[in-house]
Amino acid sequence: MTPWDFLNRRLSVPSRLLGEPGPDDATVEALVRLAARVPDHGRLAPWRFIRVAGDARQALGERLAALTKAGDPEAPDAALEKDRGRFNRAPLVLVVVARLVPGHKVPELEQLLSAGLAAYNLLLGAEALGFGAQWLTGWPAYDAEVARLLGLAANERIVAFVHIGTPTGPGIERPRPEPSELLADWRP
Ligand SMILES: Cc1cc2nc3c(=O)[nH]c(=O)nc-3n(C[C@H](O)[C@H](O)[C@H](O)COP(=O)(O)O)c2cc1C
């Protein structure tokens, strides 16, 4: 497949279709190296990655369910079950964390964008190696208690939970916007 074909065919594989095996340690390191190969204004490297794998996935899920229960003692069992399983679908979840440098001449938006690119490179890299991947967020990406659980500093934000594993089924194609709907000419 040419690089052009690869890019034009890329798609996410839903996390429920991501099974064993996941990437081994050397492959995770290679993926992180690739994630760092993104445009980065000011060479701030405004990203880092947290691996959630093995037993840690269930443990994190239990803590999410506990947070949901603490916030709403009447939370339905289905919601708690969903939280318990959030990190348990794929063998590996890489949390993409934006490390924002406040007050820098490179605006925080640009730093966040670079972190988004790092997440996207993880998706592309995983797919290039024959894995499937999906970028998920959900409430845990925006919750101060989850940030504390994951050890984030005050200047850090969760950008993505990138779930990675071996596809047990095909990715799901979806309609894509037509370039004609997206592209306009600027004229003076
Ligand atoms: C910032 C961001 C957050 C996302 N969060 C979720 C999510 O929480 N749940 C979900 O089903 N899809 C989420 N998605 C969408 C999927 O990652 C993916 O784009 C979608 O399943 C379509 O797949 P595609 O990559 O093949 O276009 C998110 C995408 C982005 C860019």
Ligand as a Chemical Component Dictionary entry (heavy atoms), coordinates in Angstrom:
data_LIG
# 
_chem_comp.id                   LIG 
_chem_comp.type                 NON-POLYMER 
_chem_comp.pdbx_formal_charge   0 
_chem_comp.three_letter_code    LIG 
# 
loop_
_chem_comp_atom.comp_id 
_chem_comp_atom.atom_id 
_chem_comp_atom.alt_atom_id 
_chem_comp_atom.type_symbol 
_chem_comp_atom.charge 
_chem_comp_atom.model_Cartn_x 
_chem_comp_atom.model_Cartn_y 
_chem_comp_atom.model_Cartn_z 
_chem_comp_atom.pdbx_ordinal 
LIG C1  C1  C 0 -10.851 14.910 20.666 1  
LIG C2  C2  C 0 -11.655 13.694 20.294 2  
LIG C3  C3  C 0 -12.368 13.027 21.268 3  
LIG C4  C4  C 0 -13.143 11.927 20.952 4  
LIG N1  N1  N 0 -13.854 11.287 21.927 5  
LIG C5  C5  C 0 -14.656 10.279 21.598 6  
LIG C6  C6  C 0 -15.423 9.618  22.606 7  
LIG O1  O1  O 0 -15.326 9.911  23.794 8  
LIG N2  N2  N 0 -16.282 8.633  22.198 9  
LIG C7  C7  C 0 -16.387 8.267  20.879 10 
LIG O2  O2  O 0 -17.183 7.383  20.570 11 
LIG N3  N3  N 0 -15.638 8.848  19.921 12 
LIG C8  C8  C 0 -14.794 9.838  20.251 13 
LIG N4  N4  N 0 -14.041 10.432 19.292 14 
LIG C9  C9  C 0 -14.175 9.969  17.885 15 
LIG C10 C10 C 0 -13.322 8.757  17.557 16 
LIG O3  O3  O 0 -12.008 8.888  18.023 17 
LIG C11 C11 C 0 -13.246 8.536  16.049 18 
LIG O4  O4  O 0 -12.852 9.727  15.442 19 
LIG C12 C12 C 0 -14.543 8.078  15.508 20 
LIG O5  O5  O 0 -14.811 6.821  16.093 21 
LIG C13 C13 C 0 -14.527 7.980  13.987 22 
LIG O6  O6  O 0 -13.479 7.237  13.593 23 
LIG P1  P1  P 0 -12.468 7.608  12.407 24 
LIG O7  O7  O 0 -11.200 7.913  13.122 25 
LIG O8  O8  O 0 -12.458 6.365  11.634 26 
LIG O9  O9  O 0 -12.989 8.781  11.679 27 
LIG C14 C14 C 0 -13.217 11.493 19.600 28 
LIG C15 C15 C 0 -12.456 12.148 18.629 29 
LIG C16 C16 C 0 -11.682 13.227 18.971 30 
LIG C17 C17 C 0 -10.875 13.919 17.890 31 
# 
loop_
_chem_comp_bond.comp_id 
_chem_comp_bond.atom_id_1 
_chem_comp_bond.atom_id_2 
_chem_comp_bond.value_order 
_chem_comp_bond.pdbx_ordinal 
LIG C1  C2  SING 1  
LIG C2  C3  SING 2  
LIG C2  C16 DOUB 3  
LIG C3  C4  DOUB 4  
LIG C4  N1  SING 5  
LIG C4  C14 SING 6  
LIG N1  C5  DOUB 7  
LIG C5  C6  SING 8  
LIG C5  C8  SING 9  
LIG C6  O1  DOUB 10 
LIG C6  N2  SING 11 
LIG N2  C7  SING 12 
LIG C7  O2  DOUB 13 
LIG C7  N3  SING 14 
LIG N3  C8  DOUB 15 
LIG C8  N4  SING 16 
LIG N4  C9  SING 17 
LIG N4  C14 SING 18 
LIG C9  C10 SING 19 
LIG C10 O3  SING 20 
LIG C10 C11 SING 21 
LIG C11 O4  SING 22 
LIG C11 C12 SING 23 
LIG C12 O5  SING 24 
LIG C12 C13 SING 25 
LIG C13 O6  SING 26 
LIG O6  P1  SING 27 
LIG P1  O7  DOUB 28 
LIG P1  O8  SING 29 
LIG P1  O9  SING 30 
LIG C14 C15 DOUB 31 
LIG C15 C16 SING 32 
LIG C16 C17 SING 33 
# 
